[in-house]
Amino acid sequence: MLARLKDQWNAFKRLEPGKRFQTQYRRHRQSKAGKSPVRRVLYAVAGLLSVAVGVVLTFIPGPAVLFFLIAGALFAVQSLWVARALDGGELRARAAAKAIRKRLARHRAAPSHR
């Protein structure tokens, strides 16, 4: 099972940024799992449980962000709206990270005034 998850993660990483979640949404909807009403309910329940665990972990030490990301991914394969929101968020986060890296590089390259 871990090997399968790793393969799925690597395939997800290879998808185009800004389109990853929408591509996953479409692939899931076309698959047998995406057409099963029982599985759709299970995805929703798993997403809600992940959110609940994430909320609890925000108040105690633990990987809360990881559970929020898992919940987002579970909801994204069920909702095109969520998939689009996550794709947009990924692009904004990448742009912000690039700006931060650029600013840090300029700061490190600046001569010291000591």
Buried (B, 14 or more C-beta within 10 A) or exposed (E): EEEEEEEEEEEEEEBEEBBBBBBBBBEBBEEEBBEEEEBBEEBBEBBEBBBEBBEEBEEEEEEBEEBBBBBBBBBBBBBBEBBBBBBEEBEEEEEEEEEEEEEEEEEEEEEEEE
